[in-house]
Amino acid sequence: MRRVLLVGSPNVGKSVVFTRLTGVYVIASNYPGTTVEFTKGCMRVGDEQADVVDVPGTYSLEPSCAAEEVAVRMLDEMKGDDVVVNVIDATKLERGLNLALQVLSRRKPTVVALNFWDETKHTGITIDAPKLEAMLGVPCVPLVAVTGTGLKDLVGKIACARSSEQVFDDGRRWDEIGRIISAVQRVSHRHHTFWERLGDASVRPFPGLLVAAAVLFTAFAVVRFTGEGLIAYVFDPGFEGLWRPLMMRLSAILGSTGFLHQILVGDLVNGGVSFRESMGLLTTGLYVPFAMVMPYVFAFYLVVSFIEDTGYLPRLAVLLDGFMHRVGLHGMGVIPILLGFGCNVPGALATRIMETRRERFIAMTLIAVCTPCMAKTSMIVGLAGRYGASALVPIFLALFAAWLVIGFLLGRFLKGQSPEILVDIPPYRMPYLRHLAKKLGMRMLWFLREAVPWVLAGVLLVNILYSTGAIHLAGQAASPVIKGLLGLPENAVAALVVGFLRKDVAIGMLAPLDLDLRQTVVGCAVLAMFFPCVAMFAVMLRELGWRDTVRSTGIMVGAALAAGSILNLVLRVAGG
């Protein structure tokens, strides 16, 4: 089967072209022997089906990192009828030609896609595409990937792709590029737009930090109010008005007691079903992921997808590069950290953009210990919100303090250095709503596939442990730590057990224990930092190996117990 390899530098719209050619449903895999991920889908080329491979982004075929090494190996492995689609940012033609000439020198059938063709007109750039095609010796297709303009022409050119017969002197590549640019491109004078001025300001310490603070504050405010609104006006009324009557009827059929009732419906609270406290598979097991967590996750991914598509994230990475180096990372580390606030698992997978194993270990540990996912955050707010800022501020301050301390210590004592940040900064763009909706839909489907089974498994495990008396025995064994160091009731050990399956469910299990302010703060902070959920644990094993996973887990447990003990002591003293 023919393969179509999409090759290009980061931020040239290559992934949007891939989505346009293949649709939403794709396969993500690690390249053999590496942790570098690529995606693969299918498309029709003439009368046959072809595999489309989104090759890891590369600036050059002279590799300087693992991702670029994989890109070169994929080109080396091309077969006779395979085709390269070299995606170029048409507004940065000179930079794009640097990679294009290296690709063409390999004599592979190639089509050059000149993406962001619409923006060339906005920026005063005129490119003679037919003349460029003649000089390169391969088809050159103007393209606007987000709208699909030029896509049909691109597919047609793939079917008749050819290798270039032009001879390019690699030793004088930039001379060749200058010759081509002077022949095919004209730039007319124009004034800077508002978005260009804002883009320049976003990467300077002042007012860049003010812009970052405003963006992040607005983002989390939108997440909070959107999530709360969905819960108050959509999900709670739906569960209360439609699902509760069905659960009460099922409870009556099961006789309101017994093992099966305990598993499916759970305990009745004041004679009725409590979606937060009953702990049945069909009550709490469904309410937690759908009504308490999913609204916030939806809001978070909507906001993050919007910020991604505007082009702000690379600017934030550059702005915070100096600060991130203090915790052993470079500026791009802010991207997996931000994704971790939605769900730790995609945040952990995103650490593959880090260039060294040392950086991936630090970033993954910081995500697992100190970066509360949106599911976890929503449960913390739901549990501690009754105490207001007096509970929420200490919890999140403790997480931030732990993030700083752990990052500083790991950055100082782990061998190795954090390389300097090398990243293209794209211009600000208005997100294309259709592409935004596809990305949001994929992320929500992934969340539902990952979250719901583990929530149900956690609820089932707790019911079985309670029924067999195992929770009581574990509570007695852990009493010196649970009651002594942390000041929590013995029953809190059940939450620690379930925390391995889903931390958000574990935090929710503290609700029936009637904790006071001090216990609520300590319990939420400890569970937020404690042993990672099983999905995160599985990803860590795959990405880091068992040795580094054990090291990271030891840091988590130690940090959780230390933070909980300090909070318990400080709050006891403060409370008199």
DAGIBEL-V729339 format. One record per backbone hydrogen bond with DSSP energy under -1.0 kcal/mol. CO is the residue of the C=O (numbers start at 1). NH is the residue of the N-H. Records with the same first field share a line. If there is no record, write none. Layout:
BEGIN
CO = NH, NH
END
This chain:
BEGIN
2 = 51
3 = 83
4 = 53
5 = 85
6 = 55
7 = 87
8 = 58
13 = 17
14 = 18
15 = 19
16 = 20
17 = 21
18 = 22
19 = 23
27 = 40
29 = 38
31 = 34
36 = 31
38 = 29
39 = 54
40 = 27
41 = 52
43 = 50
45 = 48
48 = 45
50 = 43
51 = 4
52 = 41
53 = 6, 55
65 = 69
66 = 70
67 = 71
68 = 72
69 = 73
70 = 74
71 = 75
72 = 76
73 = 77
75 = 78
79 = 82
83 = 5
84 = 111
85 = 7
86 = 113
88 = 115
89 = 92
92 = 96
93 = 97
96 = 100
97 = 101
99 = 103
100 = 104
101 = 105
103 = 106
104 = 107
109 = 84
111 = 86
112 = 141
113 = 88, 115
114 = 143
115 = 90
119 = 123
120 = 125
124 = 188
126 = 186
127 = 129
128 = 132
129 = 133
130 = 134
131 = 135
132 = 136
133 = 137
139 = 112
141 = 114
143 = 117
144 = 148
148 = 151
149 = 144
150 = 154
151 = 155
152 = 156
153 = 157
154 = 158
155 = 159
158 = 161
162 = 110
169 = 172
170 = 173
172 = 176
173 = 177
174 = 178
175 = 179
176 = 180
177 = 181
178 = 182
179 = 183
180 = 184
181 = 185
184 = 128
186 = 126
193 = 197
194 = 198
195 = 199
196 = 200
197 = 201
198 = 202
204 = 208
205 = 209
207 = 211
208 = 212
209 = 213
210 = 214
211 = 215
212 = 216
213 = 217
214 = 218
215 = 219
216 = 220
217 = 221
218 = 222
219 = 223
220 = 224
221 = 225
222 = 226
223 = 227
224 = 228
225 = 229
226 = 230
227 = 231
228 = 232
229 = 233
230 = 234, 235
231 = 236
234 = 238
235 = 239
236 = 240
237 = 241
238 = 242, 243
239 = 244
243 = 247
244 = 248
245 = 249
246 = 250
247 = 251
248 = 252
249 = 253
250 = 254
251 = 256
252 = 255
258 = 262
259 = 263
260 = 264
261 = 265, 266
263 = 281
264 = 282
269 = 272
272 = 269
274 = 278
278 = 267
280 = 285
283 = 287
284 = 288
286 = 290
287 = 291, 292
288 = 293
289 = 294
293 = 297
294 = 298
295 = 299
296 = 300
297 = 301
298 = 302
299 = 303
300 = 304
301 = 305
302 = 306
303 = 307
304 = 308
305 = 309
306 = 310
307 = 312
308 = 311
310 = 429
312 = 316
313 = 317
314 = 318
315 = 319
316 = 320
320 = 324
321 = 325
323 = 326
324 = 327, 329
325 = 328
330 = 333
331 = 334
332 = 335
333 = 337
334 = 338
335 = 339
336 = 340
339 = 342, 343
343 = 347
344 = 348
345 = 349
346 = 350
348 = 351
349 = 352
350 = 353
351 = 354
356 = 360
357 = 361
358 = 362
359 = 363
360 = 364
361 = 365
362 = 366
363 = 367
364 = 368
365 = 369
366 = 370
367 = 371
373 = 377
374 = 378
375 = 379
376 = 380
377 = 381
378 = 382
379 = 383
380 = 384
381 = 385
384 = 387
385 = 388
388 = 391, 392
389 = 393
391 = 395
392 = 396
393 = 397
394 = 398
395 = 399
396 = 400
397 = 401
398 = 402
399 = 403
400 = 404
401 = 405
402 = 406
403 = 407
404 = 408
405 = 409
406 = 410
407 = 411
408 = 412
409 = 413
410 = 414
432 = 436
433 = 437
434 = 438
435 = 439
436 = 440
437 = 441
438 = 442
439 = 443
440 = 444
441 = 445
442 = 446
443 = 447
444 = 448
445 = 449
446 = 450
447 = 451
448 = 452
451 = 455
452 = 456
453 = 457
454 = 458
455 = 459
456 = 460
457 = 461
458 = 462
459 = 463
460 = 464
461 = 465
462 = 466
463 = 467
464 = 468
465 = 470, 471
469 = 473
470 = 474
471 = 475
472 = 476
473 = 477
474 = 478
478 = 482
479 = 483, 484
480 = 485
481 = 486
482 = 488
489 = 492
490 = 493
491 = 494
492 = 496
493 = 497
494 = 498
495 = 499
497 = 500
498 = 501, 502
500 = 534
502 = 506
503 = 507
504 = 508
505 = 509
507 = 510
508 = 511
510 = 513
511 = 514
516 = 520
517 = 521
518 = 522
519 = 523
520 = 524
521 = 525
522 = 526
523 = 527
524 = 528
525 = 529
526 = 530
533 = 537
534 = 538
535 = 539
536 = 540
537 = 541
538 = 542
539 = 543
540 = 544
541 = 545
545 = 549
546 = 550
547 = 551
548 = 552
549 = 553
550 = 554
551 = 555
552 = 556
553 = 557
554 = 558
555 = 559
556 = 560
557 = 561
558 = 562
559 = 563
560 = 564
561 = 565
562 = 566
563 = 567
564 = 568
565 = 569
566 = 570
567 = 571
568 = 572
569 = 573
570 = 574
571 = 575
573 = 576
END
